[in-house]
Amino acid sequence: MKAAEKLYQGRTAVYRADLKTDRVYMLAEVSPQESITINTNTNPKDGADTRTDYTIEDSKELSGTYYLYGKSWADRDNQYRILQGWARKGIEVVVKGFSKLAHCYITGIGKSSDIPYKNVLTLQLTFTYSMKYPIKYSKQKKKSKSLGKTSTTKGKPAKHKYVKVKAGVTLIEIARDKGLKISEIKKLNKKVGDLSLKPGQEVRIQ
């Protein structure tokens, strides 16, 4: 068997999951090994906020020796540095070869001075895949849109409440927002018309 045929007998393709670049690494597999861990609990990322805790449902790790091809030493070293950057920045990658891993990360990378073939750089790589349970946050009720500021006005009895009207707000909207009938508001405000209100006008609601 020729050296080139032996080199590319088993290949692994590695590329970014977000496809922000069309770069695809075709690495020759030498001794890949895969391990699987199921239902492994993890620690909270931030102990001050328990909502960031999660459990890994299924975890796989692929590691081994790979050969990276390049036309020159500078080319091979540049490719190696790009892979290092993906690992350092936590870029999600897809691996297809001995193992097929979607949405995994390069969690270990190193190079060796061993050069078994011409134009080849020997790499030690570790890929980790994990499917995490989604974080469940407590749902908060949406606050209703404020149509005006409710307050007690100086010079008026403390038990009375007023709304300071914003531009474009109608009597119907105030009644709906405060859970009142229009007739109830008009009874409290003798000079208030059916629809027209002036910005800054105070409307009594209690």
C-alpha positions as CSV (number, residue, x, y, z in Angstrom):
1,M,0.0,0.0,0.0
2,K,1.3,3.4,-0.9
3,A,2.1,5.9,1.9
4,A,-0.5,8.4,0.7
5,E,-3.2,5.7,0.5
6,K,-2.3,4.5,4.0
7,L,-2.4,8.0,5.3
8,Y,-5.9,8.7,4.1
9,Q,-7.4,5.3,4.7
10,G,-9.4,6.7,7.7
11,R,-10.3,10.3,7.6
12,T,-12.1,12.7,9.9
13,A,-13.8,15.9,8.7
14,V,-13.9,18.8,11.2
15,Y,-15.7,22.1,10.5
16,R,-17.6,24.8,12.4
17,A,-21.2,24.1,13.3
18,D,-22.3,27.7,12.5
19,L,-20.8,27.5,9.0
20,K,-19.3,31.0,9.3
21,T,-16.4,29.7,7.3
22,D,-16.1,27.1,4.6
23,R,-12.9,25.7,6.1
24,V,-13.1,21.9,6.4
25,Y,-10.2,20.0,8.0
26,M,-9.6,16.5,6.6
27,L,-7.6,14.8,9.3
28,A,-6.1,11.3,9.0
29,E,-7.2,9.1,11.8
30,V,-4.4,7.2,13.6
31,S,-5.8,5.9,16.9
32,P,-9.2,7.4,17.7
33,Q,-11.0,6.3,20.8
34,E,-14.5,7.1,21.9
35,S,-16.0,6.9,25.4
36,I,-19.6,7.5,26.5
37,T,-20.9,8.8,29.8
38,I,-24.6,8.9,30.6
39,N,-26.6,11.1,33.1
40,T,-23.6,12.9,34.6
41,N,-24.5,15.7,37.0
42,T,-22.6,19.0,36.6
43,N,-21.9,21.8,39.1
44,P,-23.5,25.2,38.7
45,K,-21.5,27.6,36.5
46,D,-22.2,30.3,39.1
47,G,-22.9,29.2,42.6
48,A,-24.7,32.4,43.3
49,D,-27.4,31.6,40.8
50,T,-28.8,28.0,40.9
51,R,-30.7,28.6,37.6
52,T,-27.5,28.1,35.7
53,D,-27.2,24.5,37.0
54,Y,-27.8,21.7,34.5
55,T,-27.4,18.0,34.0
56,I,-25.7,16.3,31.1
57,E,-28.0,13.8,29.5
58,D,-25.5,12.1,27.3
59,S,-21.8,12.9,27.0
60,K,-19.2,11.5,24.5
61,E,-15.5,12.1,24.2
62,L,-13.4,11.3,21.2
63,S,-9.6,11.5,21.4
64,G,-6.6,10.3,19.6
65,T,-3.8,11.0,17.2
66,Y,-4.5,12.7,13.9
67,Y,-2.4,13.8,10.9
68,L,-2.9,17.3,9.5
69,Y,-1.7,17.8,5.9
70,G,-0.2,21.1,4.7
71,K,1.9,22.2,1.7
72,S,4.5,23.8,3.9
73,W,5.4,24.1,7.6
74,A,4.0,27.6,7.7
75,D,0.7,26.3,6.2
76,R,0.4,23.4,8.7
77,D,1.3,25.7,11.6
78,N,-1.3,28.3,10.5
79,Q,-4.0,25.5,10.3
80,Y,-3.0,24.4,13.8
81,R,-3.3,27.9,15.2
82,I,-6.9,28.2,13.8
83,L,-7.9,24.9,15.5
84,Q,-6.3,26.3,18.7
85,G,-8.5,29.4,18.3
86,W,-11.6,27.3,17.9
87,A,-10.7,25.4,21.1
88,R,-9.9,28.6,23.1
89,K,-13.1,30.4,22.0
90,G,-15.3,27.4,22.6
91,I,-16.5,27.3,18.9
92,E,-18.9,24.4,18.3
93,V,-17.7,22.0,15.6
94,V,-19.0,19.0,13.7
95,V,-16.9,15.9,13.5
96,K,-17.5,13.2,10.9
97,G,-15.3,10.1,10.6
98,F,-14.6,7.3,13.1
99,S,-17.3,9.1,15.2
100,K,-20.0,11.4,14.1
101,L,-20.5,14.2,16.7
102,A,-22.7,17.2,16.1
103,H,-22.3,20.3,18.3
104,C,-19.1,19.2,20.0
105,Y,-16.1,21.2,21.2
106,I,-12.3,20.8,20.9
107,T,-11.4,20.4,24.6
108,G,-7.8,19.3,24.1
109,I,-5.2,20.1,21.3
110,G,-1.5,19.6,21.0
111,K,1.1,18.9,18.4
112,S,4.0,16.6,18.2
113,S,7.5,16.8,16.6
114,D,6.9,13.3,15.2
115,I,6.6,13.6,11.4
116,P,5.8,10.1,10.0
117,Y,5.0,11.4,6.5
118,K,6.1,14.3,4.3
119,N,4.0,17.5,4.7
120,V,2.2,16.1,7.8
121,L,1.8,17.6,11.3
122,T,0.9,15.1,14.1
123,L,-1.9,16.3,16.4
124,Q,-3.3,15.1,19.7
125,L,-7.0,16.1,19.7
126,T,-9.9,15.6,22.1
127,F,-13.5,16.4,21.1
128,T,-16.3,16.5,23.7
129,Y,-20.0,16.3,22.9
130,S,-22.7,16.8,25.4
131,M,-26.5,17.2,25.3
132,K,-27.7,19.4,28.1
133,Y,-31.1,19.7,29.7
134,P,-32.6,23.1,29.0
135,I,-32.5,25.6,31.9
136,K,-36.0,26.2,33.2
137,Y,-36.6,29.8,34.4
138,S,-39.7,30.8,36.4
139,K,-42.2,32.6,34.2
140,Q,-42.9,36.2,35.3
141,K,-46.2,37.9,34.6
142,K,-46.0,40.6,32.0
143,K,-46.6,44.0,33.4
144,S,-49.5,45.9,31.8
145,K,-48.5,49.0,29.8
146,S,-48.8,52.0,32.0
147,L,-51.2,54.6,30.6
148,G,-50.4,57.2,33.3
149,K,-48.9,57.6,36.7
150,T,-51.2,56.9,39.7
151,S,-50.7,59.1,42.6
152,T,-52.2,61.0,45.5
153,T,-52.1,64.7,44.7
154,K,-51.2,67.4,47.2
155,G,-54.1,69.5,48.3
156,K,-56.5,66.6,47.7
157,P,-57.7,64.1,50.3
158,A,-55.2,61.2,50.7
159,K,-57.9,58.6,49.9
160,H,-58.4,59.9,46.4
161,K,-56.2,58.5,43.6
162,Y,-55.5,60.2,40.3
163,V,-53.9,59.3,37.0
164,K,-51.8,61.8,35.2
165,V,-52.7,61.4,31.5
166,K,-50.1,60.7,28.9
167,A,-50.4,62.0,25.3
168,G,-52.8,60.0,23.1
169,V,-54.4,58.2,26.0
170,T,-58.2,58.0,26.1
171,L,-60.8,57.6,28.8
172,I,-61.6,54.1,27.5
173,E,-58.0,53.0,27.9
174,I,-57.8,54.3,31.4
175,A,-61.0,52.5,32.4
176,R,-59.7,49.2,30.9
177,D,-56.3,49.6,32.5
178,K,-57.7,50.3,36.0
179,G,-60.6,47.8,35.8
180,L,-63.3,50.5,36.0
181,K,-66.3,51.5,34.0
182,I,-66.3,54.7,32.0
183,S,-69.5,55.8,33.9
184,E,-67.6,55.3,37.2
185,I,-64.7,57.6,36.1
186,K,-67.1,60.2,34.7
187,K,-69.0,60.2,38.0
188,L,-65.7,61.0,39.8
189,N,-64.7,63.6,37.2
190,K,-67.5,66.0,36.3
191,K,-65.5,67.8,33.6
192,V,-64.1,64.8,31.8
193,G,-65.5,64.2,28.3
194,D,-66.2,60.9,26.6
195,L,-62.9,60.6,24.8
196,S,-60.8,63.7,24.7
197,L,-58.2,64.1,27.4
198,K,-55.3,66.5,27.6
199,P,-51.7,65.4,28.3
200,G,-50.9,66.2,31.9
201,Q,-54.5,66.2,32.9
202,E,-55.3,64.5,36.2
203,V,-58.2,62.0,36.2
204,R,-59.6,60.8,39.5
205,I,-60.0,57.0,39.7
206,Q,-60.8,56.6,43.4
